[in-house]
């Protein structure tokens, strides 16, 4: 079945399809490993998938599909807007000799399956890109059998990471996504980084939510006593919040919004806790505190220096803009992946160095 896509959906399929397809088998296995780590640290055994009929709602490159299929699922139905992602998922299943996987192109706003069709529904980092997070959540929740389990991951509100991403998105708003992917590949940026960056930089809809907003909505949809998972990989913002200082907690925003919840009661039928989905908004209401916004002068310095460099380099301007945004993103991600508290002093120093490099290069160009 061919799905007619809106303009934003077409861009979304490019963002995800063109990057997930780049993963080598070794890189893909590493990507699956992050999911296994999250399960292990939250005390969830992988045998929960044994014999279950599972839905991967927004399969991307197929990592959760493969995880569930190899963990003993009776069947995994993988759905995605991107035909490329569907083909990539099929290919990976065939390469691993998995006969319990079927993949189709479909919108999560209108899934072609009956109520209660699945024992487990999985949606990892997808619904906040649909333009109707609440509608897509309600849609996949109806597909789950009473007593079934849902894995749900939505981007969490606030924090230093998303503050930086918003700066990058604004900086790259006039750059074509395909050009950016090509530039990053020419720069020999690791595939995992390209996929991460392109996702955050160019996906048309990028909503973020508080844990409490999502918890309330899940309870209306029949997930009684839903509670967010607090553990994750070493770089997950929720993991960094565990035992963190007040400043560290503020820097991580509301953490990653991950739930592993059982559908225990009938949906209430109420929409009182409907997730906020303003077309031009960012999901839940959130205001970052001074621990986060203290980097704004440094980001402004980088922007001004970059503008001077672009004037000097003319037709090459986009290449430098992409390169600088990659450097800024790398500084934040590297600090998130470093053991110990997030060091804002180091980040500010590195942003200053990026600005100085732009200034120096502009001077060499005769600016």
Phi, psi and omega in degrees: 000127179271131181259127177281123187256144171287171179299317179296321179294323177298317178296319180300319180293327176293313182305313185271317183297315184290337181266317180297330181291346183281341187297132170284166177304322181291318178294323178295317179299321177297320180297318177295325181299328178297322178295317180297321178298318180295320177297312183299313184290339176261008175071028180255116181285145180291346180288359175298340183270349184300124177074003185269146169271120190242148173244126172259098186273094186096071193284343182056228179279002172097012186293319179288325176303312180295318179304310183290321180295317180286342177275004172105014178300144177290325177203142172237119176263118182254125180240143176201151175292328186275121175298325178298316178296321178298314180293320178298318180295316177301315181299315182295321178296318179294319180299329182264004177070031182266116179263005183255024181239131170234142183227135181222154171278130180196155174268139179283356175275347179205085185272129186279053176223155182285161175305142174065031184280346189228148176279327180224133174243129182242130174216111188239101176071038187237310192300329181289358176257356189281340187090350176212073182303315183294316181297319180289325176296316179298322181294313182286334177294325180293337182282348184270134177294151169303132184090351179281169185242145177238132167261121182230127173233122173237151176296138181271153183288143167074178176103167186296326183295307182290331175299317178293316181300319179298323177295315180296316181301319178292321180294326184259013188299339180257010182260138179284137184297320181294321176299319181295316179301315180298317179298316181294324177292321177296329178280359180062035175290135179305144184304318181301320180291318179301313181300316180296313184293312183298321175306303186289328186279325194238345181301131188297324181243125182219086182267149176230148188225154174277153177302318184293320178299317181289319180301314181298319181291321177299320180295323175296330183271005173107006180261082184292140178061033178294134177220142184286148174285140184255349185251161180190199175291171185297337182260354179296138183295328177295318178299319181289338178286334183295115179072012182281162174290170178301320180293318179299317180297318178296321180294334182268002181061217181271009178081183176278134182268091179240132178232141167237098194231146181260138177277101190253340181225168177288146176305142183290337184085354180274148174243024182297328183255024179308137180292138180291131185223046178303134185308320181254013183266187182237027178091232181293150176293134180202139174233122179287146180270182185296334178299329180272311187287353178296341180277355184302316177300324179292320178294322177297319178299317178298315181300314181295319179293321178297319180298321177294321177296319180296321178298322181288326187265349174059246186296343180270006189305315183298323181299319180287325178296316178297317181298315181294319178297323176296321178295316180298314180299319181298322181298316181291314181296320179297319179292327175294327183271359179268134179300146179096174182299149177294125187260099182291328177301317178296318180299314180298321179296318181290323176296321176298321178295322178297316178298318180296321177296318177298316180298317182294318180292321177298320179295320178294336182273000177087020180291000000 
